């Protein structure tokens, strides 16, 4: 009888632990943060684009991505060259300055393309949508900057060619 009583106790302890584990897993599963909405979906939803506007918007987004992709690749390459200088103990100040200055026109070009893109998007909006667009643009830019992936850590290939002669 004592053995049967112990079995019942262990049975209920196991049931209680299973329920506690299931509850914990459910809590973490249901309370996980949802991935942020893409900037395109956010803007399209906020402005209530018509089907024709959505089509134009998708075309503008694709054109913008295509035009910026090359510049972002060039910016990444210039940054790799600049940070490669960390490994070089005898890099001169002028070499470092040249590497940093190489970034500025690329960043400027990307920002100019982005500004032009938003101006084009604003042009496909109705007057009431333009007012809403002006109001949500800052929120959308925050969403875009938060959703940009961080570059991978570690070396992902050979170092870029040196900027100066040895």
Secondary structure, 3 states (H helix, E strand, C coil): CHHHHHHHHHHHHHHHHHHHHHHHHHHHHHCCCCCCCCHHHHHHHHHCCCHHHHHHHHHHHHHHHHHHHHHHHHHHHHHHHHHHHHHCCCCCHHHHHHHHHHHHHHHHHHHHHHHHHHHHHHHCCCHHHHHHHHHHHHHHHHHHHHHCCCCCCCCCCCCCCCCCCC
